[in-house]
Amino acid sequence: MAANFPSFLSPATAREALWPTATAPTPVDRIRRLVWKIAFATLALMAVGSATRVMNAGLACPDWPLCYGQLVPQQQMNLQVFLEWFHRLDAALIGLSTLWLVALSLWYRRQVPGWLPWASVGAVALIGVQGALGGLTVTQLLRFDIVTAHLGTALLFFSAMLSLACCLLPYRSTGTVGRLPWLGLGAVAVVYVQCLLGGLVGSRWAAHQCLGLKELCQVMNSHLVGILPTTAMVLALTWTVWRTPALTYPLRRLGSLASVLLAFQLVMGIATFRLRLQIEPLTVAHHTLGAALVGTLVCFAVLAWRDCLGPIPSEPRFGAAETLPSPAASAAEV
């Protein structure tokens, strides 16, 4: 019967995959789930932030950190105030969740990888910077450089959370990735810069001014020109993924997902431009898909580097008393 199992699984591990037993989650499992939740909440936060900008709601709450001096401004509540207030609420919940992540990492420090508490503290530092930039965004009346830095820090925090989650995943390397780790890292850098250029276009309202007044066209054109290297990097990554034999299933799926997100992103961008940014949901979707593409490429790059470098020190294993054998050992056993 052993011959029926994939070559990289031992019979015992294959039985566990087919008929999993109910076990209590480990501290690493709990922390990993929390990190995933923070990551998805950050993606939602960036989507709400984009909606806040395109709806001209960035200064709907004239003060900070409260809104009209209240936790919940019931009398002043309308769509614009709600967007800005909800944006701050989501940011506060993410901040509290990150503090809880630090607390769990310290409490379970003997049962989690040694780097995790330090990484959690670094995430809190990013949250502090992000919060300060959020306050300056309001007090400095939406100054374009602060707004762009606010978006860039949010993308960094989002990437950091996804990196932590991927590092805590049980993952078995195959050593077949070749140059994919470098391609993944390059794709992350190029798409991240493209998102910053898009944020700069949005924070300066460059598209509206270029299309209407023929001003700031250089800012808008920089984002349009950035489409070429971004598309080339993602397509090169996807092409290499499908030409690489014996690649792990997560890497192959993430490579395909990146190309799908790129296609949707291009369609949304073209539609947004053609309609002269008059359809707010299209603009929000365009920005959100860009952040999702960054996240997908970050997950790909982290897993590719794990495959290339081997096990992370003190990384969680597949079981308490059992690890997966190498493909060569399993083939010899079969």
KEVO-338802 format. One record per residue (C-alpha): x, y, z; residue in one letter. Coordinates in steps of 0.25 Angstrom, whole numbers, padded with zeros to 4 digits, always signed. Example, Ala and Ser with C-alpha at 12.3 -4.5 7.8 and 13.67 -1.06 7.14 Angstrom:
2
+0049-0018+0031A
+0055-0004+0029S
//
This chain:
334
+0000+0000+0000M
+0012+0009+0002A
+0013+0010-0013A
+0000+0018-0014N
+0005+0030-0006F
+0012+0041-0012P
+0027+0039-0012S
+0029+0051-0002F
+0020+0045+0008L
+0023+0034+0018S
+0011+0024+0020P
+0008+0029+0034A
+0008+0043+0029T
-0001+0040+0018A
-0011+0033+0027R
-0011+0045+0035E
-0014+0054+0023A
-0025+0044+0019L
-0032+0042+0032W
-0027+0054+0041P
-0029+0052+0056T
-0035+0063+0065A
-0024+0069+0073T
-0023+0082+0081A
-0016+0094+0074P
-0002+0097+0078T
+0003+0111+0082P
+0009+0112+0068V
-0005+0109+0062D
-0012+0119+0070R
-0002+0130+0067I
-0002+0127+0052R
-0017+0128+0052R
-0016+0141+0059L
-0006+0146+0049V
-0014+0142+0037W
-0026+0150+0043K
-0018+0162+0045I
-0013+0161+0031A
-0027+0160+0025F
-0032+0172+0034A
-0020+0180+0029T
-0024+0177+0014L
-0038+0182+0018A
-0033+0194+0025L
-0025+0198+0012M
-0038+0196+0004A
-0046+0205+0014V
-0035+0215+0013G
-0036+0215-0002S
-0051+0217-0001A
-0048+0229+0009T
-0039+0236-0001R
-0048+0234-0013V
-0060+0239-0006M
-0053+0251-0001N
-0055+0246+0014A
-0040+0248+0018G
-0044+0260+0027L
-0058+0256+0030A
-0053+0255+0044C
-0046+0268+0047P
-0039+0264+0059D
-0030+0252+0063W
-0030+0241+0069P
-0045+0244+0073L
-0055+0249+0063C
-0062+0262+0067Y
-0057+0259+0080G
-0065+0246+0082Q
-0062+0232+0081L
-0075+0230+0072V
-0080+0243+0066P
-0094+0240+0065Q
-0100+0254+0062Q
-0090+0256+0051Q
-0090+0242+0045M
-0092+0241+0030N
-0085+0233+0019L
-0072+0241+0019Q
-0071+0242+0034V
-0074+0227+0035F
-0063+0223+0025L
-0053+0231+0033E
-0058+0227+0046W
-0058+0212+0042F
-0044+0213+0036H
-0039+0218+0050R
-0047+0207+0057L
-0041+0196+0048D
-0027+0202+0050A
-0029+0202+0065A
-0034+0187+0065L
-0021+0183+0057I
-0012+0191+0067G
-0019+0183+0079L
-0018+0170+0072S
-0003+0172+0069T
-0001+0175+0084L
-0008+0162+0087W
+0002+0156+0077L
+0013+0161+0085V
+0007+0156+0098A
+0005+0142+0092L
+0019+0141+0086S
+0025+0145+0100L
+0016+0135+0108W
+0019+0124+0099Y
+0033+0127+0096R
+0038+0114+0100R
+0029+0107+0090Q
+0030+0116+0078V
+0042+0119+0069P
+0052+0128+0076G
+0051+0139+0065W
+0036+0141+0067L
+0035+0150+0079P
+0045+0159+0072W
+0037+0159+0060A
+0025+0163+0067S
+0031+0174+0074V
+0036+0179+0060G
+0021+0178+0056A
+0017+0187+0067V
+0028+0197+0063A
+0022+0198+0049L
+0008+0200+0055I
+0013+0211+0063G
+0019+0218+0051V
+0006+0215+0043Q
-0002+0221+0054G
+0007+0234+0055A
+0006+0235+0040L
-0009+0234+0041G
-0010+0245+0051G
-0001+0254+0042L
-0010+0251+0030T
-0021+0258+0038V
-0014+0269+0045T
-0006+0273+0032Q
-0018+0273+0024L
-0015+0261+0015L
-0001+0265+0011R
+0002+0256-0001F
+0015+0251+0004D
+0010+0247+0017I
-0002+0241+0010V
+0007+0233+0001T
+0016+0229+0013A
+0004+0224+0021H
+0000+0215+0009L
+0014+0210+0008G
+0015+0207+0023T
+0002+0199+0022A
+0007+0191+0011L
+0020+0188+0019L
+0012+0184+0031F
+0003+0175+0022F
+0015+0169+0016S
+0021+0166+0030A
+0009+0159+0035M
+0008+0150+0023L
+0023+0147+0024S
+0021+0143+0039L
+0009+0134+0035A
+0017+0127+0024C
+0029+0125+0033C
+0020+0118+0043L
+0014+0109+0033L
+0018+0094+0032P
+0026+0094+0019Y
+0034+0083+0013R
+0045+0088+0003S
+0048+0081-0010T
+0060+0088-0014G
+0055+0090-0028T
+0052+0105-0028V
+0065+0110-0035G
+0064+0125-0037R
+0050+0126-0033L
+0053+0133-0019P
+0060+0144-0026W
+0049+0146-0037L
+0039+0146-0025G
+0047+0156-0018L
+0049+0165-0030G
+0034+0164-0033A
+0030+0168-0019V
+0039+0181-0020A
+0034+0185-0034V
+0019+0183-0030V
+0022+0190-0017Y
+0028+0202-0024V
+0016+0202-0034Q
+0006+0203-0023C
+0014+0215-0017L
+0013+0222-0030L
-0002+0219-0030G
-0003+0224-0016G
+0005+0237-0021L
-0005+0239-0033V
-0017+0237-0023G
-0011+0246-0012S
-0008+0258-0022R
-0021+0255-0030W
-0011+0255-0042A
-0021+0247-0051A
-0032+0257-0049H
-0023+0269-0051Q
-0016+0263-0063C
-0029+0259-0070L
-0036+0272-0067G
-0025+0283-0066L
-0013+0276-0073K
-0005+0278-0060E
+0003+0267-0052L
+0003+0258-0064C
+0017+0254-0061Q
+0012+0248-0048V
+0001+0240-0055M
+0010+0236-0066N
+0020+0230-0056S
+0009+0221-0051H
+0005+0217-0066L
+0020+0214-0070V
+0021+0205-0057G
+0011+0196-0063I
+0022+0190-0073L
+0032+0185-0063P
+0021+0181-0053T
+0015+0172-0064T
+0028+0167-0069A
+0032+0163-0055M
+0020+0156-0051V
+0019+0149-0065L
+0033+0144-0064A
+0030+0139-0050L
+0018+0131-0055T
+0025+0126-0067W
+0037+0121-0059T
+0028+0114-0049V
+0021+0106-0059W
+0034+0102-0066R
+0040+0098-0052T
+0038+0083-0050P
+0035+0076-0037A
+0031+0090-0031L
+0022+0089-0018T
+0007+0091-0019Y
+0006+0104-0011P
+0017+0111-0020L
+0010+0107-0033R
-0003+0112-0028R
+0002+0125-0023L
+0010+0127-0036G
-0003+0125-0044S
-0011+0134-0034L
-0001+0145-0037A
-0004+0145-0052S
-0019+0144-0050V
-0018+0156-0040L
-0010+0164-0050L
-0020+0162-0061A
-0031+0167-0052F
-0023+0178-0048Q
-0020+0182-0062L
-0035+0182-0066V
-0039+0190-0054M
-0028+0200-0057G
-0032+0202-0071I
-0046+0203-0067A
-0043+0213-0057T
-0035+0221-0067F
-0045+0221-0078R
-0056+0225-0069L
-0048+0236-0063R
-0048+0231-0049L
-0063+0234-0048Q
-0067+0220-0043I
-0062+0220-0028E
-0064+0205-0026P
-0055+0202-0038L
-0044+0211-0033T
-0045+0204-0019V
-0044+0191-0026A
-0032+0195-0034H
-0025+0199-0021H
-0029+0187-0013T
-0025+0177-0024L
-0011+0184-0024G
-0010+0181-0010A
-0014+0167-0011A
-0004+0165-0022L
+0007+0170-0013V
+0002+0160-0003G
+0002+0148-0012T
+0016+0151-0017L
+0021+0153-0003V
+0015+0139+0001C
+0022+0133-0011F
+0035+0139-0009A
+0035+0135+0006V
+0032+0120+0003L
+0042+0120-0009A
+0053+0125+0000W
+0049+0115+0011R
+0050+0104+0000D
+0063+0110-0005C
+0070+0111+0009L
+0064+0099+0016G
+0057+0099+0030P
+0056+0111+0038I
+0062+0110+0052P
+0052+0104+0062S
+0041+0104+0051E
+0029+0096+0054P
+0029+0082+0049R
+0018+0073+0043F
+0016+0065+0056G
+0021+0064+0070A
+0029+0051+0068A
+0029+0050+0053E
+0036+0058+0041T
+0034+0056+0027L
+0046+0048+0020P
+0053+0053+0008S
+0047+0049-0005P
+0059+0040-0008A
+0057+0033+0005A
+0042+0031+0002S
+0045+0026-0012A
+0055+0016-0006A
+0045+0011+0004E
+0035+0009-0006V
//
